[in-house]
Amino acid sequence: MARRCMVTGKGPMVGNNVSHANNKTKRRFLPNLQDATLLSDVLGRSVRVRISTNGLKTVEHAGGLDAWLAKTPAARLDKDMRRLKEQVETALEKRAA
């Protein structure tokens, strides 16, 4: 499983551990990823995502998963989120018709 946020795209970074003697060894900084279940009102079901805590805050600030997907361009989305955006858009079109 990739250690990458499905919303923000945050992934691992590299850096150094620096000891008291100033010895440097490589290390990885991993993003704070959580397995979350977000509710889609349009689809009427929940969606499981692997999301960073910052990404979760972003989605909630936008007004929920559906609102965030509507305002985010498809080019900036992860492959799975792009597929979910298409499902939400088709469901909205069916409701409007």
Secondary structure, DSSP 8 states (H G I E B T S, - for coil): -----TTT----EEEEEE-TT--EEEEEE---EEEEEEEETTTTEEEEEEEEHHHHHHHHHHTSHHHHHHHS-GGGS-HHHHHHHHHHHHHHHHHH-
